[in-house]
Amino acid sequence: MATTGTVKGILVNSSGQPIADAVVMVAGGTGSFTDMAAITDENGAFYLSNITLPGSYSLQVQTGGASVQKNVQLTSSADTIRLTY
């Protein structure tokens, strides 16, 4: 059964250091996600609210003029997304 929830994510670089002030947006996936985006804090943390769970999503990460797309599978709001940029 699908529900909506808030999912926490952490954005880090290849050395495991948090990346602040990056934009993380839902570019595609399960359910409705119009204009769903977040900005990472100083610890690389971000939150995506009102996301349909469970679901598969494509996340677009933009920082420093570059962007990368990551695919994630989410099962519940207890999930923490860990993205490496």
C-alpha positions as CSV (number, residue, x, y, z in Angstrom):
1,M,0.0,0.0,0.0
2,A,1.4,3.4,-1.0
3,T,1.6,6.2,1.5
4,T,3.4,9.6,1.6
5,G,6.2,10.5,3.9
6,T,9.4,12.5,4.4
7,V,12.7,10.9,3.6
8,K,16.1,12.1,4.8
9,G,19.2,12.1,2.6
10,I,22.9,12.7,3.1
11,L,25.1,14.1,0.2
12,V,28.8,13.4,0.4
13,N,31.8,13.6,-1.9
14,S,34.0,10.6,-2.8
15,S,36.0,11.1,0.4
16,G,32.8,10.9,2.5
17,Q,32.8,14.6,3.4
18,P,29.4,16.3,3.4
19,I,28.5,18.7,0.6
20,A,26.6,21.8,1.7
21,D,24.3,24.1,-0.4
22,A,23.7,21.5,-3.2
23,V,20.2,21.2,-4.8
24,V,18.6,17.8,-4.8
25,M,15.5,17.4,-6.8
26,V,13.2,14.6,-7.9
27,A,13.6,14.3,-11.6
28,G,11.3,11.3,-12.1
29,G,9.8,8.3,-10.4
30,T,6.8,6.9,-8.6
31,G,3.7,9.1,-7.9
32,S,3.4,12.8,-8.1
33,F,6.4,15.0,-7.3
34,T,5.8,18.4,-8.9
35,D,8.6,20.9,-8.0
36,M,10.0,18.6,-5.2
37,A,13.5,19.8,-4.3
38,A,15.7,20.4,-1.3
39,I,19.0,22.2,-0.5
40,T,21.6,20.4,1.6
41,D,22.7,21.9,4.9
42,E,26.2,22.1,6.3
43,N,26.1,18.4,7.2
44,G,25.0,17.4,3.7
45,A,21.5,16.6,5.0
46,F,18.4,17.1,2.9
47,Y,14.7,16.1,3.3
48,L,12.2,15.2,0.6
49,S,8.6,15.7,1.9
50,N,5.3,14.3,0.6
51,I,7.1,11.6,-1.4
52,T,5.1,8.4,-2.3
53,L,6.5,5.3,-0.5
54,P,7.4,2.7,-1.5
55,G,8.8,3.9,-4.8
56,S,11.7,4.3,-7.3
57,Y,13.0,7.7,-8.0
58,S,15.6,9.5,-10.1
59,L,17.3,12.3,-8.1
60,Q,19.1,15.2,-9.9
61,V,21.9,16.7,-7.8
62,Q,23.3,20.1,-8.7
63,T,26.3,21.8,-7.1
64,G,29.1,24.0,-8.4
65,G,27.6,24.3,-11.8
66,A,27.6,20.6,-12.5
67,S,24.9,18.0,-12.1
68,V,24.5,14.2,-11.7
69,Q,21.5,11.9,-11.7
70,K,21.1,9.1,-9.2
71,N,18.5,6.4,-9.0
72,V,17.2,5.3,-5.6
73,Q,14.7,2.8,-4.3
74,L,12.7,3.9,-1.2
75,T,10.6,1.6,1.0
76,S,9.7,3.8,4.0
77,S,10.2,7.1,5.7
78,A,12.7,5.3,7.9
79,D,15.1,5.1,4.9
80,T,18.1,7.5,4.7
81,I,19.3,8.1,1.2
82,R,23.1,8.3,1.0
83,L,24.3,9.9,-2.2
84,T,27.9,10.2,-3.3
85,Y,28.6,13.1,-5.7
